[in-house]
Amino acid sequence: MSTTNHQISLQQAIDMTTRYRANRPANFPICETFDLSAVQQLLAATGCRHLRVYYGMKDNNEVDVILVAADADGADILPAANVTTSTLTEGDPVLLEDGYRCPQNCPPPSSLNS
């Protein structure tokens, strides 16, 4: 994967999030917030060069994001199949989900969410 500047202007972000909120299906979140320490643990995976976002659906049909580290070739960096969150050791790759979901846990109003 090549290096890309992913930055956009505030106005572009406002336009995009406004359009999304106007057309958002009820089972999609407005946003999700993750603790910095969890994201740092994800990005600390050996060989991590990218952050990938997958979309998943819970049993109740709510759509959530799943954050995954990826290497320089774009391959997902995944924990071993037999590793659970209770058996993780320091340095093991992790997957993140269960962000603070809005609605339910919404951030203070900003130009991106109201």
Secondary structure per residue as TSV (DSSP state, phi and psi in degrees):
chain	resnum	aa	ss	phi	psi
A	1	M	-	360.0	137.6
A	2	S	-	-85.4	162.6
A	3	T	-	-80.3	131.6
A	4	T	-	-129.8	141.5
A	5	N	-	-82.6	111.2
A	6	H	-	-91.0	5.9
A	7	Q	-	-73.3	143.4
A	8	I	-	-130.8	166.0
A	9	S	-	-77.4	161.2
A	10	L	H	-58.8	-41.6
A	11	Q	H	-63.4	-39.5
A	12	Q	H	-61.4	-43.3
A	13	A	H	-64.0	-41.3
A	14	I	H	-62.0	-47.5
A	15	D	H	-60.2	-44.2
A	16	M	H	-67.8	-44.8
A	17	T	H	-70.9	-31.1
A	18	T	H	-65.4	-46.5
A	19	R	H	-60.8	-42.5
A	20	Y	H	-61.9	-48.6
A	21	R	H	-61.2	-35.8
A	22	A	H	-70.3	-21.5
A	23	N	H	-121.7	10.4
A	24	R	-	-70.5	124.3
A	25	P	-	-64.0	150.2
A	26	A	T	-59.8	-27.9
A	27	N	T	-88.3	2.4
A	28	F	S	-98.4	141.2
A	29	P	-	-76.5	158.4
A	30	I	S	-73.7	-42.9
A	31	C	E	-160.7	167.3
A	32	E	E	-135.1	142.7
A	33	T	E	-118.7	135.5
A	34	F	-	-119.4	144.3
A	35	D	-	-65.4	139.8
A	36	L	H	-56.9	-42.4
A	37	S	H	-62.3	-36.0
A	38	A	H	-68.2	-42.5
A	39	V	H	-66.4	-39.5
A	40	Q	H	-62.8	-39.7
A	41	Q	H	-63.2	-42.1
A	42	L	H	-60.6	-47.5
A	43	L	H	-74.5	-13.5
A	44	A	T	-80.5	-2.3
A	45	A	S	-58.0	138.3
A	46	T	T	-56.0	126.4
A	47	G	T	85.4	3.0
A	48	C	-	-65.7	126.3
A	49	R	-	-129.2	-10.6
A	50	H	E	-142.8	157.7
A	51	L	E	-114.8	123.3
A	52	R	E	-110.3	143.6
A	53	V	E	-115.7	119.8
A	54	Y	E	-105.0	157.5
A	55	Y	E	-111.4	131.6
A	56	G	E	-127.9	165.9
A	57	M	E	-126.2	127.2
A	58	K	-	-76.5	170.8
A	59	D	T	-57.3	-29.6
A	60	N	T	-87.1	10.4
A	61	N	-	73.0	8.8
A	62	E	-	-72.6	134.2
A	63	V	E	-89.1	131.3
A	64	D	E	-130.8	157.9
A	65	V	E	-89.5	148.6
A	66	I	E	-122.6	121.8
A	67	L	E	-97.1	134.7
A	68	V	E	-137.6	139.5
A	69	A	E	-78.6	149.2
A	70	A	E	-135.1	151.7
A	71	D	-	-88.8	-176.2
A	72	A	T	-62.1	-25.5
A	73	D	T	-87.5	-3.2
A	74	G	S	91.2	4.2
A	75	A	-	-78.9	139.4
A	76	D	E	-61.1	140.9
A	77	I	E	-102.5	104.0
A	78	L	-	-113.0	150.2
A	79	P	-	-69.7	159.3
A	80	A	-	-61.9	150.0
A	81	A	T	-60.0	-29.0
A	82	N	T	-90.3	1.3
A	83	V	-	-90.3	129.9
A	84	T	-	-110.9	169.0
A	85	T	T	-61.3	-25.4
A	86	S	T	-82.9	-15.2
A	87	T	T	-108.8	6.7
A	88	L	-	-62.1	141.4
A	89	T	-	-118.0	163.0
A	90	E	T	-56.3	132.2
A	91	G	T	94.7	-12.9
A	92	D	-	-67.3	142.6
A	93	P	-	-62.4	146.6
A	94	V	-	-127.9	160.9
A	95	L	-	-117.9	141.9
A	96	L	B	-115.6	139.6
A	97	E	-	-155.6	-174.5
A	98	D	-	60.1	44.8
A	99	G	-	-66.2	168.7
A	100	Y	E	-72.8	108.3
A	101	R	E	-89.3	134.2
A	102	C	E	-115.8	127.2
A	103	P	T	-72.8	163.5
A	104	Q	T	112.5	-62.3
A	105	N	S	-120.9	74.5
A	106	C	-	-86.8	146.5
A	107	P	-	-73.2	169.3
A	108	P	S	-58.1	152.2
A	109	P	-	-56.4	139.5
A	110	S	-	-146.1	175.1
A	111	S	T	-68.4	-10.2
A	112	L	T	-95.5	-12.9
A	113	N	T	-130.4	7.4
A	114	S	-	-146.5	360.0
